[in-house]
Amino acid sequence: MNATYLRIDLQRQLRDVANIVFVIGLPVAMYIIFGSTFGSGGEQAGYANVKFYVMTSMAVYGASVATTAISGMAAVELMQGWGRQLGLTPMRPAGYVGTKVVVALTIAAGAVAAVFLTGTLTGARADEGWIWAATYALAWIGSALFALYGLAIAQTFRSESAVSVAAAGLVLLAFFGNLFVPLSGTILQIARFTPLYGYAGLARYPALRGQVATTTGGSETPDSLGWLVLNVVVWAVIFALIAMWAVRRGRRRQ
């Protein structure tokens, strides 16, 4: 990665106040709505209460929105000729992809922190302090997966609609990721192979230890830590390969 380009891109993203407010404010608002709906009674969810479970889900969604939006803006950059300019520099496709991921993670750290702060003030609780730290770290670092996702979509479509396509796809993945409404049965088994499921499951693991929450009170097969890690690694490799392939294709055309 190039440190100068990293600094310039991060400064440019931070100057976009409207986008920063959106990626931080949206998950906070959703936590307040879902937290008050599902977590008003202080019920337990593993080694935390239901509000903590909802807080984790919304932090994961917020971090995903942040990283997808930031990296997805690469499509707009390409339309403005920035990709051609970078093609004249020694920066390789892997360095470009890595820089975008780091910038997106920096913004996502603020989104996750905002949701956690709101959760702390509104009754989210965990049995032990380390659960808070581990959940924050997993929700934050895991969002790198969706920086790669946003970049893969942006580089593949190379149009202003790429951001909309990535955002719409993320909403669908969030439902299959068990973020908004707990799934069960066949649809849960299908969801286990989707990219957001593994990431969300890892973020919840310190509190749930692999248990799957349900709305019916029934029991579902627990998620193993190995399966959740494998899910994230496989999808990260897929998105990274697509992004680097699309960057190389674009430079050859230019």
C-alpha positions in Angstrom: 0.0 0.0 0.0 1.0 3.6 -0.5 0.9 5.7 2.7 0.4 9.0 0.8 -2.6 7.6 -1.1 -4.0 6.1 2.1 -3.8 9.5 3.8 -5.4 11.4 0.9 -8.2 8.9 0.5 -9.0 8.9 4.2 -9.0 12.7 4.4 -11.3 12.8 1.4 -13.8 10.3 3.0 -13.8 12.2 6.3 -14.7 15.4 4.4 -17.9 13.8 3.1 -19.9 14.7 6.2 -23.2 13.5 4.8 -21.9 10.0 4.1 -20.2 9.8 7.6 -23.5 10.9 9.3 -25.4 8.2 7.3 -23.0 5.3 8.0 -22.8 6.1 11.7 -26.4 7.3 12.3 -28.2 4.5 10.4 -27.1 1.6 12.6 -27.6 3.6 15.8 -31.2 4.4 14.7 -31.8 0.8 13.8 -30.5 -0.4 17.2 -32.8 2.0 19.0 -35.8 0.7 17.0 -34.9 -3.1 17.2 -33.5 -2.9 20.7 -36.7 -1.3 22.1 -38.8 -3.9 20.2 -37.0 -7.1 21.1 -34.9 -6.3 24.2 -37.2 -4.4 26.5 -37.5 -7.0 29.2 -33.9 -7.8 30.0 -34.1 -11.4 28.7 -30.9 -13.4 28.4 -29.3 -14.4 25.1 -26.4 -16.7 26.0 -23.9 -14.8 28.2 -25.5 -11.4 27.6 -29.0 -9.9 27.4 -31.2 -9.5 24.3 -30.2 -5.9 23.9 -26.6 -6.8 23.7 -27.5 -9.4 21.0 -29.5 -6.7 19.0 -26.6 -4.2 19.6 -24.1 -6.7 18.1 -26.4 -7.3 15.1 -26.8 -3.6 14.4 -23.1 -3.0 14.9 -22.3 -5.7 12.3 -24.9 -4.2 9.9 -23.5 -0.7 10.5 -19.9 -1.7 9.9 -21.0 -3.5 6.7 -22.9 -0.5 5.4 -19.8 1.7 6.2 -17.3 -0.5 4.5 -19.5 -1.2 1.5 -20.3 2.5 1.0 -16.7 3.7 1.3 -15.2 1.1 -1.0 -18.2 1.2 -3.3 -17.4 4.8 -4.1 -14.5 3.5 -6.1 -16.9 3.2 -9.0 -17.4 6.9 -9.0 -13.7 7.5 -8.8 -13.2 5.3 -11.9 -15.8 7.4 -13.8 -13.9 10.5 -12.9 -10.7 9.1 -14.4 -9.0 8.4 -11.1 -8.4 4.8 -12.1 -6.5 5.8 -15.2 -4.3 8.1 -13.1 -3.5 5.4 -10.6 -2.7 3.1 -13.5 0.3 5.3 -14.3 1.7 4.8 -10.8 3.6 1.7 -9.5 0.7 0.8 -7.2 -0.4 -2.8 -7.9 -4.1 -3.9 -7.8 -3.5 -5.7 -4.5 -2.2 -2.4 -3.0 -5.2 -0.5 -4.3 -7.6 -3.1 -2.8 -5.7 -3.1 0.5 -5.7 0.7 0.8 -9.5 0.8 0.2 -10.0 -1.9 2.9 -7.9 0.1 5.5 -9.8 3.3 4.8 -13.2 1.5 5.0 -12.1 -0.1 8.3 -11.2 3.2 9.8 -14.7 4.6 9.1 -16.3 1.3 10.3 -14.5 1.6 13.7 -16.5 4.8 14.3 -19.8 3.2 13.3 -19.3 0.2 15.6 -18.2 2.5 18.5 -21.4 4.6 18.1 -23.7 1.6 18.3 -21.8 0.2 21.3 -21.9 3.5 23.1 -25.7 3.7 22.5 -26.1 0.2 23.7 -24.2 0.9 26.9 -26.5 3.9 27.6 -29.7 2.0 26.9 -29.2 -1.3 28.9 -27.1 -3.7 26.8 -25.3 -6.0 29.2 -22.8 -8.9 29.1 -21.8 -11.2 31.9 -18.1 -10.4 31.6 -16.2 -7.4 30.4 -14.0 -9.3 27.9 -17.2 -10.1 25.9 -17.6 -6.4 25.1 -14.0 -6.1 23.9 -14.1 -9.3 21.8 -17.4 -8.5 20.2 -16.3 -5.0 19.3 -13.0 -6.4 17.7 -14.8 -9.1 15.7 -17.6 -6.7 14.5 -15.0 -4.2 13.4 -12.3 -6.4 11.8 -14.8 -8.7 10.2 -16.3 -5.7 8.3 -13.2 -5.9 6.0 -15.1 -8.6 4.2 -17.6 -6.1 3.0 -15.0 -3.6 2.1 -13.9 -6.3 -0.4 -17.5 -6.9 -1.3 -18.2 -3.2 -2.1 -14.9 -2.9 -4.0 -15.7 -6.1 -6.1 -19.1 -4.7 -7.0 -17.7 -1.2 -7.8 -14.9 -2.5 -10.0 -17.1 -5.0 -11.8 -20.0 -2.6 -12.7 -18.0 0.6 -13.0 -21.0 2.9 -12.9 -22.8 5.1 -10.4 -25.4 2.4 -10.1 -22.7 0.1 -8.6 -23.2 1.7 -5.1 -26.9 1.1 -5.3 -26.4 -2.5 -6.4 -24.0 -3.1 -3.5 -26.4 -1.5 -1.0 -29.4 -3.5 -2.2 -27.4 -6.7 -2.1 -26.3 -5.9 1.4 -29.9 -5.6 2.6 -30.7 -9.0 1.2 -27.6 -10.5 2.7 -28.5 -8.9 6.1 -31.8 -10.8 6.1 -30.0 -14.1 5.2 -27.3 -13.2 7.8 -29.8 -13.5 10.6 -29.4 -9.8 11.5 -33.0 -8.5 11.5 -35.2 -11.5 12.2 -34.0 -14.8 13.5 -34.3 -17.5 10.9 -35.1 -21.2 11.3 -35.6 -24.4 9.4 -34.5 -24.8 5.7 -33.9 -21.1 5.2 -31.5 -21.0 8.1 -29.5 -23.9 6.5 -29.3 -22.0 3.3 -28.3 -18.8 5.1 -25.3 -20.5 6.7 -23.6 -20.4 3.3 -24.1 -16.6 2.8 -21.3 -14.1 3.5 -22.9 -12.1 6.2 -23.9 -15.1 8.2 -20.4 -16.1 9.1 -19.3 -12.6 10.0 -22.3 -12.0 12.2 -21.9 -15.4 13.8 -18.3 -14.6 14.7 -19.3 -11.2 16.2 -21.9 -12.9 18.3 -19.7 -15.9 19.3 -18.3 -14.4 22.6 -21.9 -14.0 23.9 -23.7 -16.9 22.3 -20.8 -19.4 22.0 -22.3 -20.7 18.7 -25.9 -20.9 19.8 -28.5 -19.8 17.3 -31.2 -17.4 18.6 -34.8 -18.2 17.6 -38.1 -16.4 18.0 -40.1 -19.6 18.6 -38.1 -20.9 21.6 -37.0 -24.0 19.7 -33.4 -25.1 19.3 -31.3 -25.0 16.1 -28.0 -26.8 15.5 -25.2 -24.6 17.0 -22.7 -23.0 14.7 -19.1 -24.3 15.2 -16.4 -21.7 15.4 -14.5 -23.4 12.6 -17.4 -23.2 10.2 -17.9 -19.5 10.9 -14.2 -18.7 10.3 -14.2 -20.8 7.1 -17.3 -19.0 5.9 -15.6 -15.6 6.3 -12.2 -16.7 4.9 -13.8 -18.3 1.8 -15.9 -15.2 1.0 -13.1 -12.8 1.6 -10.9 -14.7 -0.9 -13.7 -14.7 -3.4 -14.4 -11.0 -3.1 -10.7 -10.1 -3.1 -10.0 -12.1 -6.3 -13.0 -10.5 -8.0 -11.8 -7.0 -7.0 -8.2 -7.6 -8.2 -9.4 -9.2 -11.4 -11.7 -6.2 -12.1 -8.9 -3.7 -11.4 -6.5 -5.4 -13.8 -9.2 -5.6 -16.5 -10.0 -1.9 -16.1 -6.3 -1.0 -16.4 -5.9 -3.0 -19.6 -8.8 -1.2 -21.1 -7.4 2.2 -20.1 
